Amino acid sequence: MNLPAAKILPGECYVSDKGELIATVLGSCIAACIRDKKIGIGGMNHFMLPVQQGDKGIDRTDSINPALCYGNWAMEFLINAILKQGGKKENFEVKLFGGGKVISTMTHIDVGGRNIQFVKHFIEQEGLDVAAQDLGGSLPRKVLYFPDTGAVKMRALRRVDNNTVCERERNYMDSMTQKPSSGDVELF
């Protein structure tokens, strides 16, 4: 597309005031695309779980800020980053993607469903409106977001050439169902 592009992974957020695109691939994760439609500053986050509970968090040593793996932190971070660059909440346009149940064996915990419930509640509490969304279902998604214009290109990935999304989903599930070590307290 002859544009600079930023690819974000779980636990990351990117905000831009230029004509560039932000890309991510989602399974049960959520990506919120928020922009100030009057001045064209916006960004995308990519979070794995709704909220951090307890002291133990997701281990993302490669992430600049592992707290952004959680929706409560990722949403606040994205909104505040846009506000710091001159955005105004009354001009916000919100688009939401993800929350799929991409592994059929995940029957006892619906991470995607919990993420959807969280993000809808968060947006409502902030008094924001959702301009577009593609949430739930059983397929992973690739999302390309153009924050200066608000355009989104989203594709459901019917065939995945590698198993990165499914492997990431299994790792989330394993981290959530592991029993704590002796003496540790882990809230869920």
Secondary structure, DSSP 8 states (H G I E B T S, - for coil): --S-EEE--TTEEEEESSS-EEEEEESS-EEEEEEETTTTEEEEEEBSBS---SS-----TTSS-GGGGBHHHHHHHHHHHHHHTT--GGGEEEEEEE-----TT--S--HHHHHHHHHHHHHHHTT--EEEEEE-SSS-EEEEEETTTTEEEEEE-SS-SS-HHHHHHHHHHHHHH----TT-----
